[in-house]
Amino acid sequence: MNPMPTSYLWFIPLLPFAGFLINGTLGRKLPRTTVSAVALFFTALPAALVAWLWATMCSAGASGVIETISRPWIAITDFTVDFTLTVDHLTLIMLTVVTGVGFLIHIYSVGYMAHEEGYWRFFAYLNLFMFFMSVLVLASNFLLLFVGWEGVGLASYLLIGFYFKKKSAADAGKKAFIVNRIGDFGFLLAMFLLIVHFGSLSFSQVFDTVAQHPGWQAQGAHFLPAICLLLILGAAGKSAQIPLYIWLPDAMEGPTPVSALIHAATMVTAGVYMVARCHVLFNSSPLALSVVATIGAATAIFAASIGMVQHDIKRVLAYSTISQLGYMFLACGVGAYAAGIFHLLTHAFFKALLFLAAGSVIHALSGEQDMRKMGGLRTRTPITFWTMSAGVFAIAGIPPFAGFFSKDEILYRAFTSPNPLHIALWLVGLLTAGMTSFYMFRLWFKTFFGESRIDQHGDGQHSVHESSWIMLLPLVILAILSVVGGWVGIPAALGGNNAFEHFLDPVFSNPAAEAAVSTTGHGLELILAAISVLVAALGFCFAYVFYYKKPGTANAIAQRNRPAYAILSNKYWVDEFYNIYLVTPLLMFTRGIMELIFERGVVNGSGRAAGTTVRGFAWLTRAQISGNIRSYAGWLAIGAAVVMAVMIFGSSLWAHL
């Protein structure tokens, strides 16, 4: 028996939901301290339960999987879906990210949102998000996962549009909601195909059926790739991959803690988690794996190129998130699922840190987000500077920071992958690593070094201030994790044993990828690691020269290469392309044809017809009940005549018929 009673699993999602109900219904009347206490209490307890789960599953005699089943949820003839929560090693990693990082961001939010209107509403939405994200990662079947999947989309819409009086925020929330629905449509179609061909939505039943039939790929070639491609569409929407990435940069309109929690640490990684969870399906479809790897590589370098020229500090981090998610997809596409989840974990640490530190900078500058109006903050906000530096070095892939180990593992697995395009994928990943180092150190130098540009814009140096400790404490904790968080995955070539990958061995199994890795020695891995560090160092050097040593160099290069700079600064005009060729025609169709035919013709026309019919009957009734005795006598005579006609001619007419 498991040391932890299975019924306790229900408390992990239900506790945040209780916090949502309390703050959502009573929060308007409660003091802010009470709202904060409720939100923190109902997120701290799930984090403690997850810590207990770690002790349970790592203890001797633990089965490795904890499952609790309620009564059947849906039962239709031979098709049944149970409301089941399951914890395995992959779930445990995701729960750690969701509850641990989520709790730290809740603490930060108490200070960051202290003077905002709708304080209770913000924390109610944040708790609601935690509930749905917990359901998503605990689900043991596709349908329950989809409930959490849709729920985090709803919570994301509410949080992105938190400043609903601001048009750009309201539009960003709607954009995120609509774009995600496109991906969700693919997810729904994939579930329908699973029901048709497997008769089940249970992970264990579907995956066991595929795994137990070595020849399944040939037998089911007509539907397995289709299922995987539809799942990829859903993952691309949730994890902001090409072509459905466009919602994420605009989502920065929400409060900074929202960016840290939803669009860096948890929600956007749901697509990566789903692909990793369905690795049995993807391993049976080489086509789908190639699509995942290609989309990931293309997204990684595409978003990194845009991030190099952005001036809004949060948008730089937004495009960085898209790029890093591409890295995770690249890892899954080459069969290195453990490496992808490893990068998901380290990314949660350093990207949450970077967003929260950016929020501290914005807070120090009274809302300013333009890096061209910053500079010289190193001495005025020292704790923010040192903690954010840890995040910058981690994402840049500088050893021994966390990002180096996870990124190096992905590059190594891409290079040794059996994928025919493995060299090209590795080169794209390597180039992306150099670009990442460049734009992150660009942010670092422009924000914290050089002469202060605050006075030049009339803001006044006196307003610059360090954040309160309730905001700085999460930064310190995340900074420590950004340094040491990757040490759990140190490979054998660097003196470790890659404990993280071994921890996930019960979940993932990819013999082809393991065989390819086993044929290479440690020498190749060391060479590839040295190359990646060299590329990261080059990115640092270019940023140092352009934005610190010779600050005018970058502008001069941009002036000499205006067409290329215009392409990057305008984000390849993708949004404009979508607006012209997709959004505008769709609006013309809905507002023109659909409105004229259906709304005015069918809906309004049927309403008018019904009204005319009712008025006609009313007129007849009114004509009969006039109060005139002669009128009544006339109607009586007409009625008698009709009755007599029926009696006289009715029987013969009926016999004739």
C-alpha positions as CSV (number, residue, x, y, z in Angstrom):
1,M,0.0,0.0,0.0
2,N,1.2,3.5,-0.8
3,P,2.3,5.5,2.3
4,M,0.1,8.4,1.1
5,P,-3.7,7.7,1.0
6,T,-4.9,8.0,-2.6
7,S,-7.8,10.2,-1.5
8,Y,-5.4,12.9,-0.6
9,L,-4.7,13.4,-4.3
10,W,-8.0,15.2,-4.7
11,F,-6.9,17.9,-2.3
12,I,-4.1,19.1,-4.7
13,P,-6.6,20.5,-7.3
14,L,-9.5,21.1,-4.9
15,L,-7.7,23.4,-2.4
16,P,-6.9,26.1,-5.0
17,F,-10.5,25.8,-6.2
18,A,-11.7,26.4,-2.6
19,G,-9.5,29.5,-2.6
20,F,-11.1,30.7,-5.8
21,L,-14.6,30.2,-4.4
22,I,-13.8,32.1,-1.2
23,N,-12.1,35.1,-2.8
24,G,-14.4,35.0,-5.8
25,T,-17.6,35.2,-3.8
26,L,-16.5,37.1,-0.6
27,G,-13.2,38.8,-1.6
28,R,-14.8,42.1,-2.5
29,K,-15.9,42.5,1.1
30,L,-12.7,41.1,2.7
31,P,-9.6,43.1,3.7
32,R,-6.7,42.7,1.4
33,T,-4.7,40.9,4.0
34,T,-7.4,38.2,4.3
35,V,-7.6,37.9,0.5
36,S,-3.8,37.3,0.5
37,A,-3.9,34.8,3.3
38,V,-6.6,32.8,1.6
39,A,-4.8,32.8,-1.7
40,L,-1.5,31.8,-0.1
41,F,-2.9,29.2,2.2
42,F,-4.8,27.3,-0.5
43,T,-1.7,27.2,-2.7
44,A,0.8,26.4,0.0
45,L,-1.1,23.3,1.1
46,P,-0.9,21.7,-2.4
47,A,2.8,22.4,-2.5
48,A,3.2,20.6,0.8
49,L,1.2,17.7,-0.5
50,V,3.4,17.5,-3.5
51,A,6.5,17.4,-1.3
52,W,4.8,14.5,0.6
53,L,4.3,12.8,-2.8
54,W,8.0,13.0,-3.4
55,A,8.7,11.3,-0.1
56,T,6.1,8.7,-1.0
57,M,7.2,7.8,-4.5
58,C,11.0,7.9,-3.7
59,S,10.6,5.8,-0.6
60,A,11.4,2.1,-0.6
61,G,8.5,-0.1,-1.7
62,A,6.6,2.7,-3.5
63,S,5.0,1.4,-6.6
64,G,6.0,4.5,-8.7
65,V,2.3,5.2,-9.6
66,I,-0.4,6.5,-7.3
67,E,-3.9,6.4,-8.6
68,T,-7.3,7.2,-7.2
69,I,-10.6,6.4,-9.0
70,S,-14.0,7.8,-8.4
71,R,-17.1,6.3,-9.9
72,P,-17.4,6.2,-13.7
73,W,-17.8,9.7,-15.2
74,I,-19.2,8.8,-18.6
75,A,-20.7,5.4,-19.5
76,I,-22.2,4.9,-22.9
77,T,-22.7,1.3,-24.0
78,D,-19.1,0.0,-24.3
79,F,-17.4,3.4,-23.9
80,T,-16.5,4.5,-20.4
81,V,-14.5,7.3,-19.0
82,D,-13.5,7.3,-15.3
83,F,-12.8,10.5,-13.3
84,T,-9.3,9.4,-12.4
85,L,-6.2,11.1,-11.1
86,T,-2.8,9.5,-11.6
87,V,0.6,10.4,-10.4
88,D,3.8,9.0,-12.0
89,H,7.3,10.4,-12.2
90,L,6.4,12.8,-15.0
91,T,3.3,14.0,-13.2
92,L,5.4,14.6,-10.1
93,I,7.8,16.9,-12.0
94,M,5.0,18.9,-13.5
95,L,3.2,19.2,-10.1
96,T,6.4,20.5,-8.6
97,V,6.6,23.2,-11.2
98,V,2.9,24.1,-10.9
99,T,2.6,24.2,-7.1
100,G,6.1,25.2,-6.2
101,V,6.7,28.0,-8.7
102,G,3.0,28.9,-8.5
103,F,3.2,29.4,-4.8
104,L,6.3,31.7,-5.1
105,I,4.6,33.8,-7.7
106,H,1.6,34.1,-5.4
107,I,3.9,35.5,-2.7
108,Y,5.4,38.0,-5.2
109,S,1.9,39.0,-6.3
110,V,1.0,40.1,-2.8
111,G,3.6,42.9,-3.1
112,Y,3.3,43.6,-6.8
113,M,-0.5,44.0,-6.9
114,A,-0.8,45.7,-3.5
115,H,-2.2,48.9,-4.9
116,E,-4.2,47.6,-7.8
117,E,-7.9,47.7,-8.1
118,G,-9.6,44.3,-8.3
119,Y,-7.1,42.7,-5.9
120,W,-9.5,40.0,-4.8
121,R,-10.5,39.3,-8.4
122,F,-6.8,38.8,-9.4
123,F,-6.1,36.2,-6.7
124,A,-9.4,34.4,-7.4
125,Y,-8.4,34.1,-11.0
126,L,-4.9,33.0,-10.0
127,N,-6.3,30.2,-7.8
128,L,-8.6,29.2,-10.5
129,F,-5.7,28.8,-12.9
130,M,-3.9,26.6,-10.3
131,F,-6.9,24.4,-10.0
132,F,-7.2,23.8,-13.8
133,M,-3.5,23.3,-14.3
134,S,-3.4,20.7,-11.5
135,V,-6.3,18.9,-13.1
136,L,-4.5,18.9,-16.4
137,V,-1.3,17.3,-15.1
138,L,-3.1,14.8,-12.8
139,A,-5.5,13.6,-15.5
140,S,-5.3,9.9,-16.4
141,N,-7.3,10.2,-19.6
142,F,-7.6,12.6,-22.6
143,L,-11.0,13.9,-21.6
144,L,-10.0,15.0,-18.1
145,L,-6.8,16.4,-19.5
146,F,-9.0,18.4,-22.0
147,V,-11.1,19.8,-19.1
148,G,-7.9,21.2,-17.5
149,W,-6.7,22.2,-20.9
150,E,-9.8,24.3,-21.6
151,G,-9.8,25.6,-18.0
152,V,-6.3,27.1,-18.2
153,G,-7.4,28.7,-21.4
154,L,-10.3,30.3,-19.6
155,A,-8.2,31.4,-16.6
156,S,-5.5,32.8,-19.0
157,Y,-8.2,34.8,-20.8
158,L,-9.4,36.3,-17.5
159,L,-5.8,37.1,-16.3
160,I,-4.5,38.5,-19.5
161,G,-7.6,40.8,-19.7
162,F,-7.4,41.7,-16.0
163,Y,-7.0,45.4,-16.9
164,F,-10.2,45.1,-18.9
165,K,-10.7,48.8,-19.1
166,K,-7.6,49.0,-21.2
167,K,-8.5,48.1,-24.8
168,S,-5.1,46.5,-25.6
169,A,-5.4,44.2,-22.6
170,A,-9.0,43.2,-23.5
171,D,-8.0,42.6,-27.1
172,A,-5.0,40.5,-26.0
173,G,-7.3,38.3,-23.8
174,K,-9.6,37.7,-26.7
175,K,-6.8,37.0,-29.1
176,A,-5.3,34.4,-26.8
177,F,-8.7,32.8,-26.3
178,I,-9.5,32.6,-30.0
179,V,-6.1,31.4,-31.2
180,N,-6.1,28.6,-28.5
181,R,-9.5,27.5,-29.7
182,I,-8.0,26.7,-33.1
183,G,-5.5,24.3,-31.5
184,D,-8.2,22.9,-29.2
185,F,-10.3,22.0,-32.3
186,G,-7.4,19.7,-33.4
187,F,-7.3,18.2,-29.9
188,L,-11.0,17.4,-30.1
189,L,-10.7,15.8,-33.4
190,A,-7.8,13.7,-32.1
191,M,-10.0,12.5,-29.2
192,F,-12.8,11.5,-31.6
193,L,-10.4,9.4,-33.6
194,L,-9.1,7.8,-30.4
195,I,-12.7,6.8,-29.5
196,V,-13.3,5.4,-32.9
197,H,-10.2,3.3,-33.2
198,F,-9.4,2.5,-29.6
199,G,-12.8,2.7,-27.9
200,S,-11.2,4.5,-25.0
201,L,-9.6,7.8,-23.9
202,S,-7.6,6.3,-21.0
203,F,-3.9,6.8,-21.3
204,S,-3.1,3.4,-20.1
205,Q,-5.5,1.6,-22.4
206,V,-4.5,3.5,-25.5
207,F,-0.8,3.4,-24.9
208,D,-0.8,-0.3,-23.9
209,T,-2.7,-1.2,-27.1
210,V,-0.1,0.6,-29.3
211,A,2.9,-0.7,-27.3
212,Q,1.7,-4.3,-27.4
213,H,1.5,-4.4,-31.2
214,P,4.9,-3.9,-32.7
215,G,3.3,-3.9,-36.2
216,W,0.7,-1.4,-35.3
217,Q,2.4,1.4,-37.3
218,A,1.8,-0.5,-40.5
219,Q,-1.6,-1.7,-39.5
220,G,-2.8,1.7,-38.3
221,A,-0.9,3.9,-40.6
222,H,-4.1,5.5,-41.8
223,F,-5.0,7.0,-38.5
224,L,-2.1,7.0,-36.1
225,P,-0.2,9.8,-37.9
226,A,-3.5,11.7,-38.2
227,I,-4.1,11.5,-34.4
228,C,-0.5,12.7,-33.7
229,L,-0.7,15.6,-36.1
230,L,-4.0,16.7,-34.6
231,L,-2.4,16.5,-31.1
232,I,0.5,18.6,-32.5
233,L,-2.0,21.3,-33.6
234,G,-3.4,21.4,-30.1
235,A,0.1,21.6,-28.6
236,A,1.1,24.3,-31.0
237,G,-1.8,26.5,-29.8
238,K,-1.2,26.0,-26.1
239,S,2.6,26.2,-26.3
240,A,2.8,29.1,-28.8
241,Q,4.5,27.3,-31.7
242,I,4.4,28.3,-35.4
243,P,1.8,29.1,-36.7
244,L,-0.2,29.7,-33.5
245,Y,2.4,31.6,-31.5
246,I,0.9,35.1,-32.1
247,W,-1.1,35.3,-28.9
248,L,1.8,35.0,-26.5
249,P,3.6,38.4,-27.1
250,D,0.3,40.3,-26.8
251,A,-0.4,38.4,-23.6
252,M,2.2,40.6,-21.9
253,E,-0.6,43.1,-21.5
254,G,-1.6,41.2,-18.3
255,P,0.1,41.9,-14.9
256,T,3.7,40.7,-14.7
257,P,3.0,37.9,-12.2
258,V,0.6,36.5,-14.8
259,S,3.3,36.5,-17.4
260,A,5.6,34.7,-15.0
261,L,3.1,32.0,-14.0
262,I,1.0,31.4,-17.1
263,H,3.2,32.4,-19.9
264,A,6.6,31.2,-18.7
265,A,6.3,28.5,-16.0
266,T,3.1,26.5,-16.5
267,M,0.4,27.0,-19.1
268,V,2.6,27.3,-22.1
269,T,4.4,24.1,-21.2
270,A,1.1,22.2,-21.3
271,G,1.7,21.4,-25.0
272,V,5.2,20.0,-24.3
273,Y,3.8,17.9,-21.4
274,M,1.0,16.5,-23.6
275,V,3.5,15.5,-26.4
276,A,5.7,13.9,-23.8
277,R,2.8,12.1,-22.1
278,C,1.7,10.7,-25.5
279,H,5.3,9.6,-26.5
280,V,4.0,6.1,-27.2
281,L,1.8,7.4,-30.0
282,F,4.5,9.7,-31.4
283,N,7.2,7.0,-31.3
284,S,4.8,5.0,-33.6
285,S,4.7,7.8,-36.1
286,P,8.1,8.9,-37.5
287,L,6.3,11.5,-39.6
288,A,4.7,13.1,-36.5
289,L,8.1,13.2,-34.7
290,S,9.7,14.9,-37.7
291,V,6.9,17.5,-37.7
292,V,7.4,18.1,-34.0
293,A,11.2,18.5,-34.4
294,T,10.8,20.8,-37.4
295,I,8.2,23.0,-35.8
296,G,10.3,23.3,-32.7
297,A,13.5,24.2,-34.5
298,A,11.7,26.7,-36.7
299,T,9.9,28.3,-33.8
300,A,13.1,28.5,-31.7
301,I,15.2,30.4,-34.3
302,F,12.2,32.5,-35.6
303,A,11.3,33.9,-32.2
304,A,14.9,34.4,-31.1
305,S,15.5,36.6,-34.2
306,I,12.5,38.8,-33.2
307,G,13.6,39.0,-29.6
308,M,17.0,40.5,-30.6
309,V,15.4,43.8,-31.6
310,Q,12.6,44.3,-29.2
311,H,12.7,47.2,-26.8
312,D,9.9,46.3,-24.3
313,I,11.6,44.3,-21.6
314,K,8.6,42.0,-21.2
315,R,8.3,41.4,-24.9
316,V,11.9,40.3,-25.1
317,L,11.1,37.7,-22.5
318,A,7.9,36.8,-24.3
319,Y,9.7,35.9,-27.5
320,S,12.4,34.2,-25.5
321,T,9.7,32.0,-24.0
322,I,8.4,31.1,-27.5
323,S,12.0,30.3,-28.5
324,Q,12.7,28.1,-25.5
325,L,9.4,26.2,-26.0
326,G,10.7,25.5,-29.5
327,Y,13.7,24.0,-27.9
328,M,11.5,21.7,-25.8
329,F,9.6,20.6,-28.9
330,L,12.9,20.0,-30.7
331,A,13.9,17.7,-27.9
332,C,10.6,15.8,-28.1
333,G,10.8,15.6,-31.8
334,V,14.2,13.8,-31.7
335,G,12.8,11.4,-29.1
336,A,14.6,13.0,-26.2
337,Y,11.5,13.4,-24.0
338,A,13.4,13.4,-20.7
339,A,15.7,16.2,-22.1
340,G,12.6,18.2,-23.1
341,I,11.1,17.9,-19.6
342,F,14.5,18.7,-18.1
343,H,14.5,21.9,-20.0
344,L,10.9,22.5,-19.0
345,L,11.9,22.3,-15.4
346,T,15.0,24.6,-15.6
347,H,13.1,27.0,-17.8
348,A,10.4,27.3,-15.2
349,F,13.0,28.4,-12.7
350,F,14.9,30.9,-14.7
351,K,12.1,32.3,-16.8
352,A,9.8,32.8,-13.8
353,L,12.8,34.6,-12.2
354,L,13.4,36.7,-15.3
355,F,9.7,37.8,-15.5
356,L,9.5,38.6,-11.8
357,A,12.8,40.5,-11.9
358,A,11.5,42.4,-14.9
359,G,8.4,43.2,-12.8
360,S,10.7,44.5,-10.1
361,V,12.5,46.7,-12.6
362,I,9.1,48.0,-13.9
363,H,8.0,48.5,-10.3
364,A,11.2,50.5,-9.5
365,L,10.6,52.7,-12.6
366,S,6.9,53.3,-11.8
367,G,5.6,51.3,-14.7
368,E,8.2,51.9,-17.4
369,Q,8.9,48.9,-19.7
370,D,11.0,50.5,-22.5
371,M,14.7,49.4,-22.1
372,R,15.7,52.6,-24.0
373,K,14.6,54.6,-20.9
374,M,16.5,52.5,-18.4
375,G,20.2,52.0,-17.6
376,G,22.4,52.3,-14.6
377,L,20.0,50.3,-12.3
378,R,22.7,48.0,-11.1
379,T,23.5,50.2,-8.0
380,R,20.0,51.4,-7.4
381,T,18.3,48.0,-7.4
382,P,21.1,45.6,-6.3
383,I,19.1,42.6,-5.3
384,T,17.0,42.7,-8.4
385,F,20.2,43.0,-10.4
386,W,22.0,40.0,-8.8
387,T,19.0,37.8,-9.0
388,M,18.1,38.7,-12.5
389,S,21.8,38.1,-13.5
390,A,21.4,34.5,-12.4
391,G,18.4,34.1,-14.7
392,V,20.3,35.8,-17.6
393,F,23.3,33.5,-17.2
394,A,21.1,30.5,-16.9
395,I,19.1,31.0,-20.0
396,A,22.2,32.0,-22.0
397,G,23.6,28.5,-21.2
398,I,26.6,29.5,-19.2
399,P,28.0,26.7,-17.0
400,P,27.4,25.8,-14.2
401,F,24.0,27.5,-14.3
402,A,20.8,25.4,-14.8
403,G,20.1,26.3,-18.4
404,F,23.5,25.0,-19.6
405,F,22.8,21.4,-18.6
406,S,19.3,21.1,-20.1
407,K,20.2,23.0,-23.3
408,D,23.4,21.0,-23.7
409,E,21.4,17.8,-23.3
410,I,19.0,18.8,-26.1
411,L,21.7,19.8,-28.5
412,Y,23.6,16.5,-27.9
413,R,20.5,14.4,-28.3
414,A,19.6,16.3,-31.5
415,F,23.1,15.7,-32.9
416,T,23.0,12.0,-32.2
417,S,19.4,11.5,-33.2
418,P,18.5,9.0,-35.9
419,N,16.5,11.7,-37.6
420,P,17.8,12.3,-41.1
421,L,17.9,16.0,-40.5
422,H,19.8,15.7,-37.2
423,I,22.8,17.9,-38.2
424,A,20.5,20.6,-39.5
425,L,18.4,20.5,-36.3
426,W,21.6,20.7,-34.2
427,L,22.9,23.7,-36.2
428,V,19.5,25.5,-35.8
429,G,19.6,24.8,-32.0
430,L,23.2,26.0,-31.8
431,L,22.5,29.2,-33.7
432,T,19.5,29.8,-31.5
433,A,21.6,29.4,-28.4
434,G,24.0,32.1,-29.6
435,M,21.1,34.4,-30.4
436,T,19.5,33.8,-27.0
437,S,22.8,34.7,-25.3
438,F,23.0,37.9,-27.3
439,Y,19.5,39.2,-26.7
440,M,19.5,38.3,-23.0
441,F,22.8,40.0,-22.4
442,R,21.5,42.9,-24.5
443,L,18.6,43.2,-22.0
444,W,21.1,42.9,-19.1
445,F,23.4,45.6,-20.3
446,K,20.7,48.1,-21.4
447,T,18.8,47.7,-18.1
448,F,21.5,47.6,-15.5
449,F,24.7,49.1,-17.0
450,G,25.9,52.3,-18.6
451,E,24.6,55.7,-17.9
452,S,21.1,56.2,-16.6
453,R,18.7,57.3,-19.2
454,I,15.8,57.9,-16.7
455,D,16.4,61.6,-16.3
456,Q,16.5,62.1,-20.1
457,H,12.8,61.1,-20.2
458,G,11.6,63.2,-17.2
459,D,11.0,60.4,-14.8
460,G,13.5,61.6,-12.2
461,Q,16.1,59.5,-10.4
462,H,14.5,60.0,-7.1
463,S,11.6,57.7,-8.0
464,V,13.8,54.7,-8.6
465,H,13.5,52.3,-5.7
466,E,14.2,48.6,-4.8
467,S,11.1,46.4,-4.4
468,S,9.8,45.2,-1.0
469,W,11.1,42.0,0.5
470,I,7.8,40.1,-0.2
471,M,8.7,40.6,-3.9
472,L,12.4,40.0,-3.5
473,L,12.2,36.7,-1.5
474,P,10.8,34.7,-4.5
475,L,13.5,36.2,-6.6
476,V,16.2,35.0,-4.3
477,I,14.7,31.5,-4.1
478,L,14.3,31.3,-7.9
479,A,17.8,32.6,-8.4
480,I,19.3,29.8,-6.3
481,L,17.2,27.3,-8.3
482,S,18.5,28.9,-11.5
483,V,22.0,28.2,-10.4
484,V,21.7,24.7,-8.9
485,G,18.5,23.4,-10.5
486,G,20.3,21.8,-13.4
487,W,22.7,19.9,-11.3
488,V,20.2,17.0,-11.0
489,G,20.8,16.3,-14.7
490,I,24.6,16.5,-15.0
491,P,25.6,13.9,-17.7
492,A,28.2,11.2,-17.2
493,A,30.5,13.0,-19.6
494,L,30.7,15.9,-17.2
495,G,31.1,13.8,-14.1
496,G,27.5,13.2,-13.2
497,N,25.0,10.4,-13.7
498,N,22.0,12.3,-15.2
499,A,19.8,11.5,-12.2
500,F,16.9,13.4,-13.8
501,E,16.8,11.2,-16.8
502,H,17.0,8.0,-14.8
503,F,14.2,9.3,-12.6
504,L,12.0,9.5,-15.7
505,D,13.1,6.0,-17.0
506,P,9.8,4.4,-15.8
507,V,7.8,6.8,-18.0
508,F,9.8,7.1,-21.2
509,S,11.2,4.4,-23.4
510,N,12.8,5.1,-26.8
511,P,15.2,2.3,-27.7
512,A,16.2,3.9,-31.0
513,A,17.3,7.1,-29.4
514,E,19.1,5.2,-26.5
515,A,20.9,3.0,-29.0
516,A,22.1,6.1,-31.0
517,V,23.4,7.7,-27.8
518,S,25.1,4.6,-26.6
519,T,27.2,4.3,-29.8
520,T,28.8,7.7,-29.1
521,G,31.5,8.2,-26.5
522,H,31.8,11.0,-23.9
523,G,34.3,12.8,-26.2
524,L,31.7,13.8,-28.7
525,E,29.4,15.1,-25.9
526,L,32.3,17.2,-24.4
527,I,33.1,18.6,-27.8
528,L,29.5,19.6,-28.4
529,A,29.2,21.1,-24.9
530,A,32.4,23.2,-25.6
531,I,31.0,24.4,-28.9
532,S,27.7,25.5,-27.2
533,V,29.6,27.3,-24.5
534,L,31.8,29.1,-27.1
535,V,28.7,30.2,-29.0
536,A,27.1,31.5,-25.8
537,A,30.3,33.4,-25.0
538,L,30.2,34.9,-28.5
539,G,26.7,36.1,-27.9
540,F,27.9,37.8,-24.6
541,C,30.8,39.4,-26.5
542,F,28.6,40.9,-29.2
543,A,26.2,42.3,-26.6
544,Y,29.1,43.7,-24.5
545,V,30.5,45.6,-27.5
546,F,27.2,46.8,-29.0
547,Y,25.5,47.9,-25.8
548,Y,28.2,48.6,-23.2
549,K,31.7,49.2,-24.8
550,K,30.5,51.0,-27.9
551,P,26.8,51.8,-27.3
552,G,26.2,53.3,-30.7
553,T,27.4,50.3,-32.7
554,A,24.0,48.5,-32.7
555,N,22.2,51.6,-34.1
556,A,24.8,52.1,-36.8
557,I,24.4,48.5,-37.9
558,A,20.6,48.8,-37.9
559,Q,20.9,51.9,-40.1
560,R,23.2,50.2,-42.6
561,N,20.8,47.2,-42.8
562,R,17.4,48.8,-42.7
563,P,15.5,46.2,-44.7
564,A,16.7,43.4,-42.4
565,Y,16.1,45.4,-39.3
566,A,12.6,46.4,-40.5
567,I,11.7,42.8,-41.0
568,L,12.8,41.8,-37.5
569,S,11.3,44.9,-35.8
570,N,8.0,44.4,-37.5
571,K,8.0,40.7,-36.5
572,Y,8.0,39.5,-40.1
573,W,4.6,41.2,-40.5
574,V,3.0,37.9,-39.5
575,D,0.2,39.6,-37.6
576,E,-0.5,41.9,-40.5
577,F,-0.6,38.9,-42.8
578,Y,-3.1,37.1,-40.6
579,N,-5.2,40.3,-40.4
580,I,-5.3,40.8,-44.1
581,Y,-5.8,37.2,-45.3
582,L,-7.5,35.5,-42.4
583,V,-9.1,37.9,-39.9
584,T,-10.5,40.4,-42.4
585,P,-12.1,37.9,-44.8
586,L,-13.6,36.0,-41.9
587,L,-15.1,39.2,-40.5
588,M,-16.4,40.1,-43.9
589,F,-18.0,36.7,-44.2
590,T,-19.5,36.7,-40.7
591,R,-20.7,40.3,-40.8
592,G,-21.8,40.2,-44.4
593,I,-23.2,36.9,-45.5
594,M,-23.8,35.3,-42.1
595,E,-25.4,38.4,-40.7
596,L,-27.5,39.2,-43.7
597,I,-28.7,35.6,-44.3
598,F,-28.9,34.1,-40.9
599,E,-29.3,36.9,-38.4
600,R,-31.5,39.2,-40.5
601,G,-33.1,36.6,-42.7
602,V,-33.5,33.5,-40.5
603,V,-33.4,34.8,-37.0
604,N,-35.0,38.2,-37.4
605,G,-37.2,36.9,-40.2
606,S,-38.6,34.1,-38.1
607,G,-39.2,36.5,-35.3
608,R,-41.1,38.8,-37.5
609,A,-43.1,35.9,-39.0
610,A,-44.0,34.7,-35.5
611,G,-45.0,38.2,-34.5
612,T,-47.2,38.6,-37.6
613,T,-48.9,35.3,-37.0
614,V,-49.6,36.2,-33.4
615,R,-51.0,39.5,-34.4
616,G,-53.2,37.8,-37.0
617,F,-54.7,35.4,-34.5
618,A,-55.1,38.3,-32.1
619,W,-57.0,40.2,-34.8
620,L,-59.3,37.3,-35.4
621,T,-59.9,36.8,-31.7
622,R,-60.5,40.5,-31.2
623,A,-63.0,40.5,-34.1
624,Q,-64.9,37.7,-32.5
625,I,-65.1,39.3,-29.1
626,S,-66.4,42.7,-30.1
627,G,-69.3,43.1,-27.5
628,N,-71.8,43.6,-30.4
629,I,-74.8,41.3,-30.1
630,R,-75.5,41.4,-33.9
631,S,-71.8,40.3,-34.4
632,Y,-72.2,37.4,-32.0
633,A,-75.4,36.4,-33.8
634,G,-73.6,36.5,-37.2
635,W,-70.7,34.3,-35.9
636,L,-73.3,31.9,-34.4
637,A,-75.0,31.6,-37.7
638,I,-71.7,30.9,-39.5
639,G,-70.8,28.3,-37.0
640,A,-74.2,26.6,-37.3
641,A,-73.9,26.5,-41.1
642,V,-70.5,24.9,-40.9
643,V,-71.7,22.3,-38.5
644,M,-74.7,21.5,-40.7
645,A,-72.5,21.2,-43.8
646,V,-70.2,18.8,-42.1
647,M,-73.2,16.7,-40.9
648,I,-74.8,16.6,-44.4
649,F,-71.8,16.3,-46.7
650,G,-69.1,14.9,-44.3
651,S,-70.0,11.2,-44.3
652,S,-70.4,11.0,-48.1
653,L,-67.2,12.9,-48.7
654,W,-65.3,10.6,-46.3
655,A,-66.8,7.5,-48.0
656,H,-65.7,8.8,-51.4
657,L,-62.2,9.3,-50.1
